[in-house]
Amino acid sequence: MSKLPRFANIMKLIVFGGTGQTGSAVLKQGIKIEGLEITAFVRTPSKIPNDVKEKLSNVVTGTVLNTDDVTNALVGQEAVISCLGTPLIGGEHHLMSDGIQNIVNGMRANGVKKLALVGSAAFLPGAAFAFITKRLASDHGRVIQNLSKAKDVDWTVAMPPFIKQSAKVGNYQVAIDKLPGASRATTQDIAHWMLTCIQDDEEMRKHTHQLVGISSSFANIMKLIVFGGTGQTGSAVLKQGIKIEGLETTAFVRTPSKIPNDVKEKLSNVVTGSVLDADDVTNALVGQEAVISCLGTPVIGGQHHLMSDGIQNILNGMRTNGVKKVTLVGSAGFLPGIAFGFFWKRLPSDHGRVIQILSNTNDVDWTVAMPPFIKQSAQVGNYQVAIDKLPGAWKATTQDIAHWMLTCIQDDEEMRKYTHQLVGISSS
């Protein structure tokens, strides 16, 4: 999900805990929703950035531990989001549970029915996280116990695992009473789902009186560098990549003029260099989080080992910069049991060296898309992938190959399935 639904039935929302990481994300997203009037209830108004504060309907100064402060702030409101947490140090051991109880009581006094709040995946059924402190267990446990008795309020709890800050909303999943995916969720994704529940009656109905695990899958990779971005498949990767919200894509190329201007202007950066120059490659990888390589072996010319030497430089540069993920394009001719009669001597030599290099690389998460005949296409179609074999037709389109490589880079589950594997891909 990347856009919030617009439902004007909820026009007035109050946010408690709006100066923490997730609360700040709620405020920043909320002020962009047309027609939504947002009040922030905080202890320290100066912690709200001025560019956010000026777009809020109101800022109320108070403490959630004061019943009158909370009840008075709820006058005229239609829904509540709470991003309260338990302080790890200090005397307010039950800040979250006492605060939530005051909020629920204040909602009853003012006839407010909808509440979305943040909890922790550590308290989902069957979960066990070693880092939970006694005060956290006590406070969160009281919240869940109190909510279980609050049948007269439509509440739901977002239960993220490890929380990671992010700049934009990505792709995420939710599931009742369990984590649906990776053991992390971004502040933007948590905020987005809570705002969706508050505005979308159907989403709220599905999750009312439920503990809801939330996992971020995409956009945890925010910075991607693409090598070989001016070839057919590389061009498809760039064109698709610039459309993914939150993904900052850098193109590493020998000839920047080969990148169309409408693509170039949407890239985060264009680096000019040669994959045969180790310093060029290592320097380009500074600050990156993932790599896609669309390098190939030139059919003519003197660079017989362009692909294998380039891949070796990329892997070395990744190690230097702590980059862990790479997907690359190979050829189905090198899948087990397949023999193509048209290969030049230089092609088996170069591709064979790549596979040998990768087989000795265990400290990087790599996977290789192994298409047969590659066909250009205008859009992504239907395709299949399979480890060590071709799953279907003897052709794959540039758009399908690009789509699968980008999926691996962004989706941890997909990458886990195919890490250190040669993966045949067929378009249907």
Order of alpha helices (4+ residues) and beta strands (2+ residues): beta-alpha-beta-alpha-beta-alpha-beta-alpha-beta-alpha-beta-beta-beta-beta-alpha-alpha-beta-beta-alpha-beta-alpha-beta-alpha-beta-alpha-beta-alpha-beta-beta-beta-beta-alpha-alpha-beta
